């Protein structure tokens, strides 16, 4: 369990350090859509963290880092819960 916690902390620290280097340019699919003039419809619901940010935080760097951290913790918690559930079913 301690190894998993160390690995998670290393991933989160790496994420915080590398976030400023993320490209602000659109990826391949977005670029093609822009080139041919396809527009994205307005979503019905924007989600919890639209565009990997937290709308309540004004600093874009801090907003992105916190959104990534929260997302990573949510995925780790869901993975842990799924692992426990599957392990209980085997017994």
VOSEKE-570758 format. One line per field, with one value per residue (C-alpha): x, y, z; residue number from 1; residue in three letters. Coordinates in nm, 4 decimals, padded with zeros to 6 digits, always signed. Example, Ala and Ser with C-alpha at 12.3 -4.5 7.8 and 13.67 -1.06 7.14 Angstrom:
2
u: (+01.2300:+01.3670)
v: (-00.4500:-00.1060)
w: (+00.7800:+00.7140)
pos: (1:2)
code: (ALA:SER)
This chain:
91
u: (+00.0000:+00.2859:+00.4356:+00.1065:+00.0921:+00.4500:+00.3728:+00.0592:+00.2514:+00.5214:+00.2602:+00.0870:+00.4166:+00.5171:+00.1802:+00.2215:+00.5682:+00.4745:+00.1399:+00.2889:+00.4383:+00.1050:+00.0263:-00.2432:-00.2857:-00.5682:-00.4967:-00.5297:-00.9052:-00.9798:-00.7440:-00.9162:-01.2583:-01.1419:-00.9888:-01.3074:-01.5305:-01.7110:-01.8379:-01.9004:-02.2557:-02.3064:-02.3070:-02.6138:-02.3941:-02.0398:-01.9227:-01.7445:-01.4132:-01.4706:-01.1578:-00.9503:-01.0018:-01.1875:-01.4078:-01.3993:-01.0203:-00.9042:-00.5354:-00.5230:-00.2128:-00.3476:-00.6887:-00.5414:-00.3112:-00.5945:-00.8312:-00.5678:-00.5023:-00.8729:-00.9191:-00.6258:-00.7576:-01.1048:-00.9632:-00.7449:-01.0411:-01.2641:-00.9905:-00.9378:-01.3125:-01.3462:-01.0465:-01.1937:-01.5329:-01.3854:-01.1662:-01.4692:-01.6574:-01.3686:-01.3880)
v: (+00.0000:+00.2392:+00.1743:+00.2723:+00.5939:+00.6788:+00.6119:+00.8274:+01.1142:+01.0868:+01.1001:+01.4006:+01.5834:+01.5134:+01.6417:+01.9653:+02.0220:+01.9385:+02.1210:+02.4564:+02.2866:+02.1603:+02.2897:+02.5545:+02.4697:+02.2357:+01.8657:+01.6905:+01.6358:+01.9869:+02.1309:+01.9443:+02.0535:+02.4171:+02.3888:+02.2590:+02.4914:+02.2439:+02.4140:+02.2380:+02.2739:+02.4330:+02.1553:+02.0941:+02.0728:+02.2058:+01.9387:+01.9639:+02.0819:+02.2260:+02.2384:+02.0960:+02.4019:+02.4983:+02.7989:+02.9230:+02.9781:+03.2769:+03.1822:+02.9603:+02.7680:+02.6932:+02.6095:+02.3551:+02.1979:+02.1616:+02.0218:+01.7652:+01.6772:+01.6363:+01.4295:+01.2042:+01.1516:+01.0711:+00.8136:+00.6606:+00.6381:+00.4826:+00.2315:+00.1439:+00.0962:-00.1168:-00.3276:-00.3836:-00.4730:-00.7215:-00.8708:-00.9213:-01.1022:-01.3515:-01.4597)
w: (+00.0000:+00.0771:-00.2670:-00.4294:-00.2253:-00.3242:-00.6908:-00.6756:-00.5148:-00.7831:-01.0601:-00.9032:-00.8515:-01.2121:-01.3267:-01.1316:-01.2771:-01.6390:-01.6550:-01.7645:-02.0710:-02.2057:-02.5508:-02.5845:-02.9537:-03.0566:-03.1040:-03.4404:-03.4398:-03.3140:-03.5761:-03.8597:-03.7333:-03.7231:-04.0705:-04.2341:-04.0334:-03.8092:-03.4948:-03.1691:-03.0365:-02.6963:-02.4341:-02.2201:-01.9100:-01.8834:-01.6398:-01.3066:-01.4528:-01.8016:-02.0182:-01.7306:-01.5106:-01.1966:-01.2772:-00.9158:-00.9318:-01.1354:-01.1719:-01.4850:-01.3729:-01.0250:-01.1703:-01.4138:-01.1538:-00.9011:-01.1642:-01.2610:-00.8981:-00.8238:-01.1395:-01.0515:-00.6980:-00.8346:-01.0779:-00.8059:-00.5671:-00.8329:-00.9233:-00.5590:-00.5018:-00.8151:-00.7093:-00.3629:-00.5113:-00.7580:-00.4855:-00.2577:-00.5364:-00.5810:-00.2185)
pos: (1:2:3:4:5:6:7:8:9:10:11:12:13:14:15:16:17:18:19:20:21:22:23:24:25:26:27:28:29:30:31:32:33:34:35:36:37:38:39:40:41:42:43:44:45:46:47:48:49:50:51:52:53:54:55:56:57:58:59:60:61:62:63:64:65:66:67:68:69:70:71:72:73:74:75:76:77:78:79:80:81:82:83:84:85:86:87:88:89:90:91)
code: (UNK:UNK:UNK:UNK:UNK:UNK:UNK:UNK:UNK:UNK:UNK:UNK:UNK:UNK:UNK:UNK:UNK:UNK:UNK:UNK:UNK:UNK:UNK:UNK:UNK:UNK:UNK:UNK:UNK:UNK:UNK:UNK:UNK:UNK:UNK:UNK:UNK:UNK:UNK:UNK:UNK:UNK:UNK:UNK:UNK:UNK:UNK:UNK:UNK:UNK:UNK:UNK:UNK:UNK:UNK:UNK:UNK:UNK:UNK:UNK:UNK:UNK:UNK:UNK:UNK:UNK:UNK:UNK:UNK:UNK:UNK:UNK:UNK:UNK:UNK:UNK:UNK:UNK:UNK:UNK:UNK:UNK:UNK:UNK:UNK:UNK:UNK:UNK:UNK:UNK:UNK)
